[in-house]
Amino acid sequence: MITTLAVENYRSLRRLIVPLGRLNVITGANGTGKSSLYRSLRLLAASARGGAVAALAQEGGLPSVLWAGDRDAGPVGLRLGFAGDEFGYAVDFGLPPYDPGSPSMFQLDPEIKRESTWAGPVLRPAALLCDRAGPAVRTRTADGGWHRSRNIKPYDSMLSEFADPQLAPDLLRLRDLIRSWRFYDHVRTDAEAPARAARIGTRTPVLAPDGADLAAALQTIRETGDDEALDTAVADAFPGSRVRIVDSGGRFELQLTQRGLKRPLGPAELSDGTLRYLLWTAALLTPRPPSLMVLNEPETSLHPELLAPLAHLILAATRDSQVVVVTHARPLAEVLAHEAPRHRVDLNSVELLKESGRTTVAGRGGLLDEPLWYWPER
């Protein structure tokens, strides 16, 4: 489980060190940095797949995402990291040195200047497992020494390029852990949403990010997951209702039977809120739980009466996954806080504020209120 998330120089997150627990609810007014905190987690996940540079490019490149206020003296960079009881990881992105003798059209692509993994929750020299300075990567030997360093491209992460079961087994475990993280933020419910169309059905233990395979995901829960929990979740939100999946020549379609109606409703007939709740049901009751699940504004399009059933689904998911919920809806946060003790879940509430363009955490008095954190130095 992640116990600390650290971000420096990413948009309004000038320096943010946040403690994390089993269930984390991130709240704050518009523009306080909630989306930036969410995106920083996505960037960390992209590093494990070798896609962080491309992800930064989609945001306009490193100069566009860097903190725009006053900075300390020294090299400019974007730093991301996290730590838990077992592992820690940090990465430092910077711009490449300009070479007038060898001009490139990719001068705005960031390079990885430093990258480190370590054992335990705090970076210490003796705890380093794999360390990268510029292109050179070195890994620990079994006796505590170092293997001879090897070079990788400055735009590649050692998580994607250097994980080796023989040379760096701990790095491989960390990479696989990060790759298991799951994010949901663009689940569509509009009239043309993929979830409203019948599709070829195959076993689907993990709902796609856009929800296109909703029918197959729900049927997978029926056959290989918690069938009773699925029925309970639907009845909790829509009393007297039940979901079933119809197979038409291999194409699966969702149908919702409701009390008082003589025929079931197809996906095209469902309201945005009803469809979104069913999408969250499929995501949170996954038969293949991730180590970390991050939900961005799950309350969108939901009727207030659906917030309590959604909270029950989120709390149930914490039995197998660490969960981060980024929300604008204070009522959802209040329901989660009220229900968490009954589910025996410790809720970590983080309210973000913005002061002079900089994101801070409400109620924090200073550095002593932050988790202990050290960055690897360039």
C-alpha positions as YAML, in Angstrom:
chain: A
units: angstrom
residues:
- id: 1
  name: MET
  ca: [0.00, 0.00, 0.00]
- id: 2
  name: ILE
  ca: [1.20, 3.52, -0.80]
- id: 3
  name: THR
  ca: [1.66, 5.57, 2.36]
- id: 4
  name: THR
  ca: [3.15, 8.76, 0.82]
- id: 5
  name: LEU
  ca: [2.65, 10.60, -2.48]
- id: 6
  name: ALA
  ca: [5.14, 13.35, -3.36]
- id: 7
  name: VAL
  ca: [4.92, 15.90, -6.18]
- id: 8
  name: GLU
  ca: [7.08, 18.90, -6.91]
- id: 9
  name: ASN
  ca: [6.72, 21.59, -9.62]
- id: 10
  name: TYR
  ca: [3.71, 20.05, -11.37]
- id: 11
  name: ARG
  ca: [1.25, 22.82, -12.26]
- id: 12
  name: SER
  ca: [-0.02, 24.29, -8.96]
- id: 13
  name: LEU
  ca: [1.64, 21.51, -6.95]
- id: 14
  name: ARG
  ca: [4.81, 23.43, -6.08]
- id: 15
  name: ARG
  ca: [5.63, 21.00, -3.30]
- id: 16
  name: LEU
  ca: [3.05, 18.56, -2.02]
- id: 17
  name: ILE
  ca: [3.78, 15.61, 0.29]
- id: 18
  name: VAL
  ca: [0.53, 13.78, 1.06]
- id: 19
  name: PRO
  ca: [-0.06, 10.81, 3.38]
- id: 20
  name: LEU
  ca: [-2.27, 8.07, 1.95]
- id: 21
  name: GLY
  ca: [-4.30, 5.35, 3.65]
- id: 22
  name: ARG
  ca: [-6.54, 2.50, 2.59]
- id: 23
  name: LEU
  ca: [-9.32, 4.88, 1.50]
- id: 24
  name: ASN
  ca: [-8.43, 8.43, 0.49]
- id: 25
  name: VAL
  ca: [-10.91, 11.17, -0.34]
- id: 26
  name: ILE
  ca: [-9.45, 14.23, -2.08]
- id: 27
  name: THR
  ca: [-11.71, 17.29, -1.94]
- id: 28
  name: GLY
  ca: [-11.41, 21.02, -2.58]
- id: 29
  name: ALA
  ca: [-12.96, 23.87, -4.51]
- id: 30
  name: ASN
  ca: [-12.58, 24.20, -8.28]
- id: 31
  name: GLY
  ca: [-9.04, 25.07, -9.29]
- id: 32
  name: THR
  ca: [-7.35, 23.95, -6.06]
- id: 33
  name: GLY
  ca: [-5.28, 21.20, -7.72]
- id: 34
  name: LYS
  ca: [-7.42, 18.05, -7.42]
- id: 35
  name: SER
  ca: [-7.05, 17.22, -11.11]
- id: 36
  name: SER
  ca: [-3.30, 17.88, -10.94]
- id: 37
  name: LEU
  ca: [-2.97, 15.45, -8.04]
- id: 38
  name: TYR
  ca: [-4.91, 12.86, -10.05]
- id: 39
  name: ARG
  ca: [-2.76, 13.44, -13.14]
- id: 40
  name: SER
  ca: [0.44, 13.11, -11.12]
- id: 41
  name: LEU
  ca: [-0.61, 9.58, -10.16]
- id: 42
  name: ARG
  ca: [-1.33, 8.84, -13.81]
- id: 43
  name: LEU
  ca: [2.12, 10.10, -14.78]
- id: 44
  name: LEU
  ca: [3.72, 7.79, -12.23]
- id: 45
  name: ALA
  ca: [1.78, 4.90, -13.72]
- id: 46
  name: ALA
  ca: [2.84, 5.96, -17.23]
- id: 47
  name: SER
  ca: [6.51, 5.78, -16.17]
- id: 48
  name: ALA
  ca: [6.14, 2.04, -15.54]
- id: 49
  name: ARG
  ca: [4.90, 1.60, -19.10]
- id: 50
  name: GLY
  ca: [7.44, 3.87, -20.74]
- id: 51
  name: GLY
  ca: [4.78, 6.47, -21.55]
- id: 52
  name: ALA
  ca: [5.52, 9.37, -19.22]
- id: 53
  name: VAL
  ca: [7.28, 11.47, -21.88]
- id: 54
  name: ALA
  ca: [4.36, 11.02, -24.29]
- id: 55
  name: ALA
  ca: [1.89, 11.80, -21.49]
- id: 56
  name: LEU
  ca: [3.72, 15.04, -20.70]
- id: 57
  name: ALA
  ca: [3.79, 15.91, -24.42]
- id: 58
  name: GLN
  ca: [0.00, 15.58, -24.53]
- id: 59
  name: GLU
  ca: [-0.17, 18.22, -21.80]
- id: 60
  name: GLY
  ca: [1.90, 20.62, -23.87]
- id: 61
  name: GLY
  ca: [5.37, 19.46, -22.91]
- id: 62
  name: LEU
  ca: [7.41, 19.96, -19.76]
- id: 63
  name: PRO
  ca: [7.48, 23.80, -19.93]
- id: 64
  name: SER
  ca: [3.67, 23.84, -19.95]
- id: 65
  name: VAL
  ca: [3.21, 21.71, -16.83]
- id: 66
  name: LEU
  ca: [5.98, 23.14, -14.65]
- id: 67
  name: TRP
  ca: [5.11, 25.35, -11.67]
- id: 68
  name: ALA
  ca: [4.89, 28.91, -13.05]
- id: 69
  name: GLY
  ca: [5.73, 30.76, -9.84]
- id: 70
  name: ASP
  ca: [9.04, 31.58, -8.16]
- id: 71
  name: ARG
  ca: [11.45, 28.65, -7.90]
- id: 72
  name: ASP
  ca: [14.47, 27.92, -5.78]
- id: 73
  name: ALA
  ca: [17.91, 28.23, -7.34]
- id: 74
  name: GLY
  ca: [19.11, 25.09, -9.08]
- id: 75
  name: PRO
  ca: [18.05, 22.89, -11.97]
- id: 76
  name: VAL
  ca: [14.44, 23.07, -13.07]
- id: 77
  name: GLY
  ca: [12.51, 19.82, -13.04]
- id: 78
  name: LEU
  ca: [9.31, 17.99, -12.38]
- id: 79
  name: ARG
  ca: [9.59, 15.41, -9.59]
- id: 80
  name: LEU
  ca: [7.14, 12.64, -8.77]
- id: 81
  name: GLY
  ca: [7.38, 9.88, -6.21]
- id: 82
  name: PHE
  ca: [5.63, 7.56, -3.82]
- id: 83
  name: ALA
  ca: [6.56, 5.24, -0.99]
- id: 84
  name: GLY
  ca: [5.05, 2.42, 1.02]
- id: 85
  name: ASP
  ca: [6.13, -0.06, 3.63]
- id: 86
  name: GLU
  ca: [7.82, -2.24, 1.01]
- id: 87
  name: PHE
  ca: [9.06, 0.04, -1.79]
- id: 88
  name: GLY
  ca: [9.63, 3.66, -2.72]
- id: 89
  name: TYR
  ca: [10.15, 5.26, -6.12]
- id: 90
  name: ALA
  ca: [11.01, 8.74, -7.39]
- id: 91
  name: VAL
  ca: [11.64, 10.23, -10.83]
- id: 92
  name: ASP
  ca: [12.99, 13.66, -11.81]
- id: 93
  name: PHE
  ca: [12.19, 15.04, -15.29]
- id: 94
  name: GLY
  ca: [14.17, 17.91, -16.83]
- id: 95
  name: LEU
  ca: [14.81, 19.47, -20.21]
- id: 96
  name: PRO
  ca: [17.66, 18.14, -22.37]
- id: 97
  name: PRO
  ca: [20.77, 20.30, -22.74]
- id: 98
  name: TYR
  ca: [20.66, 22.36, -25.93]
- id: 99
  name: ASP
  ca: [23.22, 21.27, -28.50]
- id: 100
  name: PRO
  ca: [23.48, 23.80, -31.36]
- id: 101
  name: GLY
  ca: [25.75, 21.40, -33.25]
- id: 102
  name: SER
  ca: [23.12, 18.69, -33.30]
- id: 103
  name: PRO
  ca: [19.70, 20.36, -33.39]
- id: 104
  name: SER
  ca: [16.66, 18.18, -32.80]
- id: 105
  name: MET
  ca: [12.95, 18.74, -33.29]
- id: 106
  name: PHE
  ca: [12.46, 17.05, -29.90]
- id: 107
  name: GLN
  ca: [14.21, 19.67, -27.77]
- id: 108
  name: LEU
  ca: [11.10, 20.11, -25.63]
- id: 109
  name: ASP
  ca: [10.84, 16.40, -24.82]
- id: 110
  name: PRO
  ca: [11.79, 15.88, -21.17]
- id: 111
  name: GLU
  ca: [14.65, 13.68, -20.10]
- id: 112
  name: ILE
  ca: [14.82, 11.61, -16.93]
- id: 113
  name: LYS
  ca: [17.64, 13.13, -14.91]
- id: 114
  name: ARG
  ca: [17.32, 10.98, -11.79]
- id: 115
  name: GLU
  ca: [15.34, 7.87, -10.92]
- id: 116
  name: SER
  ca: [15.54, 5.73, -7.82]
- id: 117
  name: THR
  ca: [13.83, 2.84, -6.09]
- id: 118
  name: TRP
  ca: [14.43, 1.88, -2.48]
- id: 119
  name: ALA
  ca: [13.28, -0.51, 0.21]
- id: 120
  name: GLY
  ca: [10.97, 0.88, 2.87]
- id: 121
  name: PRO
  ca: [9.06, 4.15, 3.22]
- id: 122
  name: VAL
  ca: [12.01, 6.59, 3.25]
- id: 123
  name: LEU
  ca: [14.88, 7.08, 0.81]
- id: 124
  name: ARG
  ca: [18.23, 6.31, 2.44]
- id: 125
  name: PRO
  ca: [21.52, 5.48, 0.69]
- id: 126
  name: ALA
  ca: [21.66, 2.03, 2.30]
- id: 127
  name: ALA
  ca: [18.07, 1.28, 1.20]
- id: 128
  name: LEU
  ca: [18.63, 2.00, -2.51]
- id: 129
  name: LEU
  ca: [17.75, -0.94, -4.75]
- id: 130
  name: CYS
  ca: [18.14, 0.60, -8.19]
- id: 131
  name: ASP
  ca: [19.56, 4.03, -8.96]
- id: 132
  name: ARG
  ca: [19.76, 6.01, -12.15]
- id: 133
  name: ALA
  ca: [21.74, 9.22, -12.80]
- id: 134
  name: GLY
  ca: [21.35, 10.50, -16.35]
- id: 135
  name: PRO
  ca: [21.52, 7.48, -18.66]
- id: 136
  name: ALA
  ca: [23.49, 5.27, -16.22]
- id: 137
  name: VAL
  ca: [21.55, 2.68, -14.19]
- id: 138
  name: ARG
  ca: [23.02, 0.53, -11.43]
- id: 139
  name: THR
  ca: [21.38, -2.20, -9.35]
- id: 140
  name: ARG
  ca: [22.20, -3.84, -6.02]
- id: 141
  name: THR
  ca: [23.98, -7.17, -5.87]
- id: 142
  name: ALA
  ca: [22.92, -9.91, -3.46]
- id: 143
  name: ASP
  ca: [25.77, -8.99, -1.08]
- id: 144
  name: GLY
  ca: [24.80, -5.31, -0.96]
- id: 145
  name: GLY
  ca: [27.26, -4.06, -3.58]
- id: 146
  name: TRP
  ca: [26.47, -2.71, -7.03]
- id: 147
  name: HIS
  ca: [26.37, -4.32, -10.44]
- id: 148
  name: ARG
  ca: [28.27, -2.53, -13.15]
- id: 149
  name: SER
  ca: [26.13, 0.33, -14.44]
- id: 150
  name: ARG
  ca: [24.39, 0.09, -17.81]
- id: 151
  name: ASN
  ca: [23.09, 2.92, -19.96]
- id: 152
  name: ILE
  ca: [19.56, 3.49, -21.23]
- id: 153
  name: LYS
  ca: [18.10, 6.30, -23.33]
- id: 154
  name: PRO
  ca: [17.48, 9.51, -21.37]
- id: 155
  name: TYR
  ca: [13.80, 9.48, -22.34]
- id: 156
  name: ASP
  ca: [13.22, 5.86, -21.19]
- id: 157
  name: SER
  ca: [12.34, 4.88, -17.63]
- id: 158
  name: MET
  ca: [14.35, 2.16, -15.92]
- id: 159
  name: LEU
  ca: [10.98, 0.71, -14.87]
- id: 160
  name: SER
  ca: [10.12, -0.09, -18.47]
- id: 161
  name: GLU
  ca: [13.61, -0.77, -19.84]
- id: 162
  name: PHE
  ca: [15.62, -2.29, -17.00]
- id: 163
  name: ALA
  ca: [13.30, -4.60, -15.06]
- id: 164
  name: ASP
  ca: [14.98, -8.02, -15.18]
- id: 165
  name: PRO
  ca: [14.08, -11.07, -13.05]
- id: 166
  name: GLN
  ca: [17.76, -11.95, -12.62]
- id: 167
  name: LEU
  ca: [19.48, -8.57, -12.47]
- id: 168
  name: ALA
  ca: [16.77, -6.45, -10.83]
- id: 169
  name: PRO
  ca: [13.97, -8.61, -9.37]
- id: 170
  name: ASP
  ca: [12.83, -5.87, -6.97]
- id: 171
  name: LEU
  ca: [12.52, -3.42, -9.85]
- id: 172
  name: LEU
  ca: [10.44, -5.97, -11.75]
- id: 173
  name: ARG
  ca: [8.10, -6.39, -8.76]
- id: 174
  name: LEU
  ca: [7.75, -2.63, -8.41]
- id: 175
  name: ARG
  ca: [7.03, -2.22, -12.13]
- id: 176
  name: ASP
  ca: [4.34, -4.90, -12.04]
- id: 177
  name: LEU
  ca: [2.84, -3.30, -8.92]
- id: 178
  name: ILE
  ca: [2.55, 0.11, -10.61]
- id: 179
  name: ARG
  ca: [1.20, -1.43, -13.81]
- id: 180
  name: SER
  ca: [-1.63, -2.96, -11.79]
- id: 181
  name: TRP
  ca: [-2.90, 0.50, -10.82]
- id: 182
  name: ARG
  ca: [-6.29, 1.30, -12.35]
- id: 183
  name: PHE
  ca: [-7.71, 4.71, -13.27]
- id: 184
  name: TYR
  ca: [-11.25, 5.70, -14.21]
- id: 185
  name: ASP
  ca: [-11.98, 9.24, -15.32]
- id: 186
  name: HIS
  ca: [-13.45, 9.18, -18.83]
- id: 187
  name: VAL
  ca: [-16.29, 6.70, -18.43]
- id: 188
  name: ARG
  ca: [-18.79, 7.84, -21.05]
- id: 189
  name: THR
  ca: [-22.58, 7.89, -20.66]
- id: 190
  name: ASP
  ca: [-23.66, 10.14, -23.56]
- id: 191
  name: ALA
  ca: [-26.01, 8.90, -26.29]
- id: 192
  name: GLU
  ca: [-23.08, 7.56, -28.33]
- id: 193
  name: ALA
  ca: [-21.29, 6.01, -25.34]
- id: 194
  name: PRO
  ca: [-19.65, 2.65, -26.15]
- id: 195
  name: ALA
  ca: [-21.41, 1.08, -23.15]
- id: 196
  name: ARG
  ca: [-24.79, 1.63, -24.84]
- id: 197
  name: ALA
  ca: [-23.96, -0.61, -27.83]
- id: 198
  name: ALA
  ca: [-24.13, -4.40, -28.07]
- id: 199
  name: ARG
  ca: [-20.62, -5.82, -28.44]
- id: 200
  name: ILE
  ca: [-18.89, -9.14, -28.88]
- id: 201
  name: GLY
  ca: [-18.55, -10.55, -25.37]
- id: 202
  name: THR
  ca: [-15.46, -12.21, -23.92]
- id: 203
  name: ARG
  ca: [-14.49, -12.76, -20.27]
- id: 204
  name: THR
  ca: [-13.76, -9.31, -18.91]
- id: 205
  name: PRO
  ca: [-12.44, -9.23, -15.32]
- id: 206
  name: VAL
  ca: [-11.35, -5.59, -15.75]
- id: 207
  name: LEU
  ca: [-13.70, -2.91, -17.11]
- id: 208
  name: ALA
  ca: [-12.15, -0.86, -19.92]
- id: 209
  name: PRO
  ca: [-11.39, 2.80, -19.10]
- id: 210
  name: ASP
  ca: [-14.19, 3.98, -21.41]
- id: 211
  name: GLY
  ca: [-16.67, 1.35, -20.21]
- id: 212
  name: ALA
  ca: [-17.13, -0.13, -23.69]
- id: 213
  name: ASP
  ca: [-17.21, -3.72, -22.38]
- id: 214
  name: LEU
  ca: [-19.72, -3.08, -19.59]
- id: 215
  name: ALA
  ca: [-22.05, -5.97, -20.49]
- id: 216
  name: ALA
  ca: [-19.19, -8.48, -20.65]
- id: 217
  name: ALA
  ca: [-17.71, -7.14, -17.39]
- id: 218
  name: LEU
  ca: [-21.03, -7.55, -15.57]
- id: 219
  name: GLN
  ca: [-21.48, -11.08, -16.93]
- id: 220
  name: THR
  ca: [-17.94, -11.92, -15.82]
- id: 221
  name: ILE
  ca: [-18.88, -10.83, -12.29]
- id: 222
  name: ARG
  ca: [-21.96, -13.05, -12.55]
- id: 223
  name: GLU
  ca: [-19.94, -16.13, -13.50]
- id: 224
  name: THR
  ca: [-16.54, -15.69, -11.82]
- id: 225
  name: GLY
  ca: [-16.96, -12.88, -9.28]
- id: 226
  name: ASP
  ca: [-19.33, -11.92, -6.49]
- id: 227
  name: ASP
  ca: [-22.75, -12.48, -8.07]
- id: 228
  name: GLU
  ca: [-24.55, -11.71, -4.79]
- id: 229
  name: ALA
  ca: [-22.70, -8.40, -4.39]
- id: 230
  name: LEU
  ca: [-23.74, -7.41, -7.91]
- id: 231
  name: ASP
  ca: [-27.42, -8.03, -7.16]
- id: 232
  name: THR
  ca: [-27.10, -6.18, -3.85]
- id: 233
  name: ALA
  ca: [-25.44, -3.16, -5.49]
- id: 234
  name: VAL
  ca: [-28.19, -2.87, -8.11]
- id: 235
  name: ALA
  ca: [-30.99, -3.33, -5.58]
- id: 236
  name: ASP
  ca: [-29.34, -0.82, -3.23]
- id: 237
  name: ALA
  ca: [-29.52, 1.84, -5.94]
- id: 238
  name: PHE
  ca: [-32.71, 0.77, -7.74]
- id: 239
  name: PRO
  ca: [-34.99, -1.21, -5.37]
- id: 240
  name: GLY
  ca: [-36.69, -4.11, -7.08]
- id: 241
  name: SER
  ca: [-34.34, -3.99, -10.08]
- id: 242
  name: ARG
  ca: [-31.96, -6.58, -11.49]
- id: 243
  name: VAL
  ca: [-29.36, -6.59, -14.24]
- id: 244
  name: ARG
  ca: [-29.17, -9.31, -16.83]
- id: 245
  name: ILE
  ca: [-27.05, -9.78, -19.94]
- id: 246
  name: VAL
  ca: [-28.60, -10.98, -23.22]
- id: 247
  name: ASP
  ca: [-26.48, -12.90, -25.74]
- id: 248
  name: SER
  ca: [-27.47, -12.34, -29.38]
- id: 249
  name: GLY
  ca: [-25.13, -14.35, -31.57]
- id: 250
  name: GLY
  ca: [-22.12, -13.62, -29.36]
- id: 251
  name: ARG
  ca: [-22.97, -9.92, -28.94]
- id: 252
  name: PHE
  ca: [-23.72, -9.00, -25.33]
- id: 253
  name: GLU
  ca: [-26.28, -6.38, -24.35]
- id: 254
  name: LEU
  ca: [-27.16, -5.02, -20.94]
- id: 255
  name: GLN
  ca: [-30.79, -5.06, -19.77]
- id: 256
  name: LEU
  ca: [-32.24, -3.66, -16.55]
- id: 257
  name: THR
  ca: [-35.52, -5.06, -15.22]
- id: 258
  name: GLN
  ca: [-37.39, -2.67, -12.96]
- id: 259
  name: ARG
  ca: [-40.37, -3.03, -10.68]
- id: 260
  name: GLY
  ca: [-43.59, -1.96, -12.38]
- id: 261
  name: LEU
  ca: [-42.29, -2.25, -15.97]
- id: 262
  name: LYS
  ca: [-43.51, -5.03, -18.25]
- id: 263
  name: ARG
  ca: [-40.26, -5.24, -20.19]
- id: 264
  name: PRO
  ca: [-36.60, -4.64, -19.39]
- id: 265
  name: LEU
  ca: [-34.84, -1.42, -20.40]
- id: 266
  name: GLY
  ca: [-31.98, -1.66, -22.88]
- id: 267
  name: PRO
  ca: [-28.78, 0.38, -22.59]
- id: 268
  name: ALA
  ca: [-30.01, 3.07, -24.98]
- id: 269
  name: GLU
  ca: [-32.99, 3.73, -22.67]
- id: 270
  name: LEU
  ca: [-31.03, 4.14, -19.45]
- id: 271
  name: SER
  ca: [-30.43, 7.59, -18.01]
- id: 272
  name: ASP
  ca: [-26.87, 8.87, -17.81]
- id: 273
  name: GLY
  ca: [-26.92, 8.46, -14.03]
- id: 274
  name: THR
  ca: [-28.22, 4.89, -14.12]
- id: 275
  name: LEU
  ca: [-25.67, 3.86, -16.73]
- id: 276
  name: ARG
  ca: [-22.84, 5.54, -14.82]
- id: 277
  name: TYR
  ca: [-23.78, 3.77, -11.61]
- id: 278
  name: LEU
  ca: [-23.73, 0.42, -13.41]
- id: 279
  name: LEU
  ca: [-20.31, 1.29, -14.84]
- id: 280
  name: TRP
  ca: [-19.00, 2.00, -11.33]
- id: 281
  name: THR
  ca: [-20.55, -1.28, -10.18]
- id: 282
  name: ALA
  ca: [-18.61, -3.20, -12.83]
- id: 283
  name: ALA
  ca: [-15.38, -1.33, -12.04]
- id: 284
  name: LEU
  ca: [-15.55, -1.67, -8.25]
- id: 285
  name: LEU
  ca: [-16.74, -5.30, -8.12]
- id: 286
  name: THR
  ca: [-13.94, -6.43, -10.45]
- id: 287
  name: PRO
  ca: [-12.95, -10.09, -9.97]
- id: 288
  name: ARG
  ca: [-9.34, -8.97, -10.47]
- id: 289
  name: PRO
  ca: [-8.76, -6.19, -7.91]
- id: 290
  name: PRO
  ca: [-5.79, -3.85, -8.49]
- id: 291
  name: SER
  ca: [-3.37, -2.77, -5.79]
- id: 292
  name: LEU
  ca: [-4.55, 0.82, -6.32]
- id: 293
  name: MET
  ca: [-7.78, 2.14, -7.86]
- id: 294
  name: VAL
  ca: [-8.21, 5.86, -8.55]
- id: 295
  name: LEU
  ca: [-11.62, 7.36, -9.31]
- id: 296
  name: ASN
  ca: [-11.88, 10.91, -10.65]
- id: 297
  name: GLU
  ca: [-15.22, 12.63, -9.96]
- id: 298
  name: PRO
  ca: [-17.31, 9.44, -9.75]
- id: 299
  name: GLU
  ca: [-20.34, 11.48, -8.69]
- id: 300
  name: THR
  ca: [-20.77, 13.04, -12.16]
- id: 301
  name: SER
  ca: [-24.35, 12.61, -13.49]
- id: 302
  name: LEU
  ca: [-25.46, 10.70, -10.38]
- id: 303
  name: HIS
  ca: [-28.68, 11.60, -8.57]
- id: 304
  name: PRO
  ca: [-27.99, 12.45, -4.89]
- id: 305
  name: GLU
  ca: [-29.88, 9.29, -3.88]
- id: 306
  name: LEU
  ca: [-27.20, 7.21, -5.64]
- id: 307
  name: LEU
  ca: [-24.30, 8.64, -3.62]
- id: 308
  name: ALA
  ca: [-24.90, 6.30, -0.66]
- id: 309
  name: PRO
  ca: [-25.00, 3.13, -2.84]
- id: 310
  name: LEU
  ca: [-21.86, 4.36, -4.62]
- id: 311
  name: ALA
  ca: [-20.17, 4.89, -1.25]
- id: 312
  name: HIS
  ca: [-21.04, 1.31, -0.26]
- id: 313
  name: LEU
  ca: [-19.38, 0.03, -3.46]
- id: 314
  name: ILE
  ca: [-16.26, 2.11, -2.83]
- id: 315
  name: LEU
  ca: [-15.97, 0.94, 0.76]
- id: 316
  name: ALA
  ca: [-16.41, -2.68, -0.30]
- id: 317
  name: ALA
  ca: [-13.59, -2.26, -2.84]
- id: 318
  name: THR
  ca: [-11.15, -1.32, -0.05]
- id: 319
  name: ARG
  ca: [-11.18, -4.94, 1.13]
- id: 320
  name: ASP
  ca: [-8.89, -5.80, -1.78]
- id: 321
  name: SER
  ca: [-7.57, -2.48, -3.11]
- id: 322
  name: GLN
  ca: [-6.25, 0.84, -1.93]
- id: 323
  name: VAL
  ca: [-8.70, 3.46, -3.22]
- id: 324
  name: VAL
  ca: [-8.28, 7.17, -4.02]
- id: 325
  name: VAL
  ca: [-11.44, 9.18, -4.73]
- id: 326
  name: VAL
  ca: [-11.07, 12.68, -6.18]
- id: 327
  name: THR
  ca: [-14.42, 14.42, -5.82]
- id: 328
  name: HIS
  ca: [-16.17, 17.78, -6.11]
- id: 329
  name: ALA
  ca: [-19.17, 16.41, -4.23]
- id: 330
  name: ARG
  ca: [-19.00, 17.15, -0.54]
- id: 331
  name: PRO
  ca: [-22.12, 14.96, 0.03]
- id: 332
  name: LEU
  ca: [-20.21, 11.93, -1.32]
- id: 333
  name: ALA
  ca: [-17.28, 12.70, 0.96]
- id: 334
  name: GLU
  ca: [-19.66, 13.04, 3.91]
- id: 335
  name: VAL
  ca: [-21.38, 9.73, 3.15]
- id: 336
  name: LEU
  ca: [-18.01, 7.97, 2.89]
- id: 337
  name: ALA
  ca: [-16.89, 9.49, 6.19]
- id: 338
  name: HIS
  ca: [-20.15, 8.43, 7.86]
- id: 339
  name: GLU
  ca: [-20.12, 4.87, 6.50]
- id: 340
  name: ALA
  ca: [-16.38, 4.13, 6.81]
- id: 341
  name: PRO
  ca: [-16.45, 3.19, 10.54]
- id: 342
  name: ARG
  ca: [-19.29, 0.72, 9.94]
- id: 343
  name: HIS
  ca: [-17.16, -0.97, 7.27]
- id: 344
  name: ARG
  ca: [-14.12, -0.80, 9.59]
- id: 345
  name: VAL
  ca: [-12.24, 1.33, 7.08]
- id: 346
  name: ASP
  ca: [-9.94, 4.17, 8.12]
- id: 347
  name: LEU
  ca: [-10.70, 7.13, 5.87]
- id: 348
  name: ASN
  ca: [-7.93, 9.60, 5.02]
- id: 349
  name: SER
  ca: [-9.48, 12.94, 4.08]
- id: 350
  name: VAL
  ca: [-7.33, 15.45, 2.18]
- id: 351
  name: GLU
  ca: [-8.81, 18.88, 1.48]
- id: 352
  name: LEU
  ca: [-6.83, 20.97, -0.99]
- id: 353
  name: LEU
  ca: [-6.60, 24.77, -0.89]
- id: 354
  name: LYS
  ca: [-4.85, 27.23, -3.16]
- id: 355
  name: GLU
  ca: [-2.81, 30.09, -1.73]
- id: 356
  name: SER
  ca: [-0.98, 32.51, -4.06]
- id: 357
  name: GLY
  ca: [-1.39, 30.05, -6.92]
- id: 358
  name: ARG
  ca: [0.06, 27.18, -4.91]
- id: 359
  name: THR
  ca: [-1.82, 24.08, -3.76]
- id: 360
  name: THR
  ca: [-1.66, 23.31, -0.05]
- id: 361
  name: VAL
  ca: [-3.41, 20.88, 2.29]
- id: 362
  name: ALA
  ca: [-5.98, 22.31, 4.70]
- id: 363
  name: GLY
  ca: [-5.03, 22.08, 8.35]
- id: 364
  name: ARG
  ca: [-1.34, 21.58, 7.72]
- id: 365
  name: GLY
  ca: [0.82, 23.89, 9.78]
- id: 366
  name: GLY
  ca: [4.21, 23.30, 8.15]
- id: 367
  name: LEU
  ca: [6.85, 20.78, 7.15]
- id: 368
  name: LEU
  ca: [6.54, 18.95, 10.45]
- id: 369
  name: ASP
  ca: [2.96, 17.98, 9.52]
- id: 370
  name: GLU
  ca: [4.15, 16.22, 6.35]
- id: 371
  name: PRO
  ca: [5.30, 12.62, 6.01]
- id: 372
  name: LEU
  ca: [9.10, 12.27, 5.96]
- id: 373
  name: TRP
  ca: [10.32, 12.45, 2.36]
- id: 374
  name: TYR
  ca: [13.69, 12.91, 0.58]
- id: 375
  name: TRP
  ca: [14.25, 13.38, -3.15]
- id: 376
  name: PRO
  ca: [17.25, 11.83, -4.91]
- id: 377
  name: GLU
  ca: [19.58, 14.68, -5.81]
- id: 378
  name: ARG
  ca: [20.81, 15.35, -9.33]
...
